[in-house]
Amino acid sequence: MASLGDRAAAKMFAISLVWMLGATMAQSIQLPCPHCNTEASGFVLIHWYRHPTIGNVRVVLECNVCHEPIIAAYPGGGVEEWTNGVRKVFPSEVRQLWVAPIPKIAVAPNGVPDNIASLYAQAMSSFQRQHYDAAGPLFRRIMETSIKKLHPAGKGSLYERIENLPDGIGVTQTMKKWAHRVRIIGRDAAHDEDPMTPDEVKDMQRFVEIFLVYAFEMPARLPTEITKADPPDGH
């Protein structure tokens, strides 16, 4: 049977170990997760070390959402104070050197208006995280907002707005078919008790993306004097 002194020493060792582990595990930082695609997930520090030849600090972090790990490299100094628990908040002046895996950040095609680009980022974030019932309505909203942006004078339902898009704004019949496809999938999903499927949302994403490219990105690539010029007469 252990003596009173031995039990006291063991208790002090356990308390010290818990304190040291707690100090390390308590350290956290917000970063985009490449696994679950959460844009600003809290990552908990699991392990760190200073590279023996380069001198930079390597940190192993665990995502609080999906619990998958990443490894990142930072210069020393303030980061080591953070890893040791001296600094409770990650030093904002320190810039990450690299991270693995690299997170996938979805952005809208070039030339897309800011409000539509914001909706697209939200839709892609939900889609990448497999939140299909959240992503689907957002893709439909993107299409509806795009139609209104292209032809603010349009009236009626989304179907009527699509059908009445004038030829002069550069929307082709094929583009209208893409828009209708997004409208129909979104409409059917709104009246269906079953969750949206990955294939349905993937179709919406593809049609929305290509519509945005043709409606906004491609015209933005052309010089202003070309977009304002009369179309060729065929001679």
C-alpha positions in Angstrom: 0.0 0.0 0.0 1.4 3.4 -1.0 2.4 5.7 1.8 0.7 9.1 2.5 3.7 10.8 1.0 3.7 8.8 -2.2 -0.1 9.4 -2.6 0.5 13.1 -2.1 3.3 13.2 -4.7 1.2 11.3 -7.2 -1.7 13.7 -6.7 0.6 16.7 -7.3 2.0 15.1 -10.4 -1.5 14.4 -11.8 -2.6 18.0 -11.1 0.6 19.3 -12.8 0.0 17.1 -15.8 -3.6 18.2 -16.2 -2.6 21.8 -15.9 0.1 21.5 -18.5 -2.2 19.6 -20.9 -5.0 22.1 -20.3 -2.7 25.0 -21.0 -1.8 23.5 -24.3 -5.2 22.3 -25.3 -6.8 25.6 -24.4 -4.9 27.4 -27.1 -7.1 28.0 -30.2 -7.2 29.9 -33.4 -9.8 30.5 -36.2 -9.0 29.3 -39.6 -10.8 27.9 -42.7 -11.0 24.1 -42.6 -10.0 22.2 -45.7 -11.9 19.1 -44.6 -15.4 20.4 -43.6 -15.1 23.7 -45.5 -16.1 25.7 -42.4 -15.0 29.3 -43.2 -13.9 30.2 -39.7 -13.6 27.1 -37.6 -12.0 27.1 -34.2 -8.8 25.0 -34.3 -7.3 23.7 -31.1 -3.6 23.3 -30.6 -2.6 19.6 -30.4 1.1 19.6 -30.8 3.9 22.0 -31.8 7.7 21.9 -32.4 10.4 24.2 -33.7 12.0 22.9 -36.9 15.6 21.8 -36.1 17.2 23.2 -39.2 14.8 25.9 -40.6 13.8 27.3 -37.2 10.2 28.0 -38.0 7.4 26.7 -35.7 5.2 23.8 -36.9 1.8 23.5 -35.2 -0.7 20.6 -35.4 -4.3 21.8 -35.0 -7.7 20.0 -34.7 -10.9 21.4 -36.2 -13.6 21.9 -33.6 -16.3 21.1 -36.2 -15.1 17.9 -38.0 -12.1 17.1 -35.7 -9.8 16.6 -38.6 -6.2 17.9 -38.3 -4.1 20.4 -40.2 -0.4 21.3 -39.9 0.8 24.9 -40.4 4.1 26.7 -40.3 4.7 30.1 -38.7 7.8 32.1 -37.8 8.9 31.9 -34.2 8.7 34.5 -31.5 5.1 35.4 -30.7 3.8 32.0 -31.9 6.0 30.2 -29.4 4.7 32.4 -26.7 1.2 31.4 -27.8 2.0 27.7 -28.0 3.5 27.8 -24.5 0.4 29.5 -23.1 2.1 32.8 -22.3 -0.1 34.5 -24.8 -3.7 33.4 -24.7 -4.7 35.1 -28.0 -2.9 34.1 -31.2 -0.7 37.0 -32.3 -2.5 38.8 -35.1 0.7 40.3 -36.5 2.1 36.8 -37.4 1.4 35.6 -40.9 1.1 31.9 -41.8 3.9 30.6 -44.0 2.0 27.5 -45.3 -0.7 25.1 -44.3 -1.6 21.5 -45.3 -4.1 20.6 -46.6 -4.8 23.8 -48.4 -8.5 25.0 -47.8 -10.7 25.3 -50.8 -12.3 28.8 -50.8 -15.1 29.2 -53.3 -15.4 32.5 -55.1 -17.9 33.7 -57.7 -16.8 34.3 -61.3 -15.2 37.6 -62.1 -17.5 40.6 -62.8 -20.4 39.3 -60.6 -22.0 42.1 -58.5 -21.0 42.0 -54.8 -24.4 40.9 -53.5 -24.6 38.0 -55.9 -20.9 37.1 -55.1 -21.8 37.0 -51.4 -24.7 34.7 -52.0 -22.6 32.4 -54.2 -19.9 32.1 -51.4 -22.7 31.2 -48.9 -24.2 28.6 -51.3 -20.8 27.0 -52.1 -19.9 26.9 -48.4 -23.1 25.0 -47.7 -22.7 22.8 -50.7 -19.1 21.8 -49.8 -20.2 21.0 -46.3 -23.0 18.8 -47.7 -25.8 21.0 -46.4 -27.8 20.5 -49.5 -31.1 21.8 -48.2 -29.4 25.1 -47.4 -27.4 25.3 -50.6 -30.3 24.6 -53.0 -32.5 27.6 -52.1 -29.4 29.9 -52.2 -28.6 28.8 -55.7 -32.1 29.5 -56.8 -32.0 32.9 -55.1 -28.7 33.7 -56.9 -30.5 33.0 -60.2 -33.4 35.1 -59.3 -31.2 38.0 -58.2 -29.1 37.7 -61.3 -32.2 37.9 -63.5 -33.4 41.0 -61.7 -29.9 42.6 -62.0 -29.8 41.9 -65.8 -33.4 43.2 -66.3 -34.6 45.4 -63.4 -37.8 46.3 -65.4 -38.9 42.7 -65.6 -42.2 41.8 -63.9 -44.1 38.8 -62.7 -43.0 35.4 -61.5 -39.4 34.0 -62.0 -40.7 32.0 -65.0 -42.0 35.2 -66.6 -38.9 37.2 -65.8 -36.7 34.6 -67.5 -39.0 34.3 -70.5 -39.2 38.1 -70.9 -35.4 38.8 -70.8 -34.8 40.9 -73.9 -32.3 39.8 -76.5 -30.5 43.1 -76.3 -28.9 42.3 -72.9 -27.0 39.3 -74.3 -29.0 36.5 -72.7 -29.4 33.6 -75.2 -32.1 31.0 -75.3 -29.6 28.4 -73.9 -28.9 30.7 -70.9 -32.7 30.9 -70.4 -32.8 27.1 -70.3 -30.1 27.0 -67.6 -32.1 29.5 -65.6 -35.3 27.5 -66.0 -33.5 24.3 -64.9 -32.4 26.0 -61.6 -35.9 27.4 -61.2 -37.5 24.0 -61.6 -35.2 22.1 -59.3 -35.6 24.7 -56.6 -39.4 24.8 -57.1 -39.8 21.0 -56.9 -37.5 20.8 -53.8 -39.6 23.5 -52.0 -42.7 21.3 -52.4 -41.0 18.0 -51.7 -40.8 16.5 -48.2 -37.6 14.6 -49.0 -34.2 16.3 -48.6 -32.5 17.6 -51.7 -30.0 15.2 -53.2 -26.3 15.9 -53.9 -27.0 15.4 -57.7 -29.8 18.0 -57.7 -27.7 20.6 -55.9 -24.7 19.8 -58.1 -26.8 20.5 -61.2 -28.0 23.8 -59.7 -24.4 24.8 -58.9 -23.2 24.0 -62.5 -26.1 25.9 -64.2 -25.7 28.9 -61.9 -22.0 29.1 -62.3 -22.0 28.9 -66.1 -24.9 31.4 -66.2 -22.9 33.8 -64.1 -19.9 33.4 -66.4 -21.8 34.2 -69.5 -24.0 36.9 -67.9 -21.3 38.8 -66.0 -17.7 37.5 -66.4 -17.5 37.4 -70.2 -19.0 40.9 -70.7 -16.6 42.2 -68.1 -13.6 40.9 -70.1 -14.6 43.0 -73.2 -13.5 46.6 -73.5 -16.4 49.1 -73.0 -16.2 50.3 -76.5 -16.8 46.8 -77.9 -19.8 46.1 -75.6 -21.4 49.4 -76.6 -20.8 48.8 -80.3 -23.6 47.6 -82.7 -23.4 43.8 -83.4 -22.0 42.8 -86.8 -24.5 42.8 -89.6 -23.2 39.6 -91.1 -21.6 41.1 -94.3 
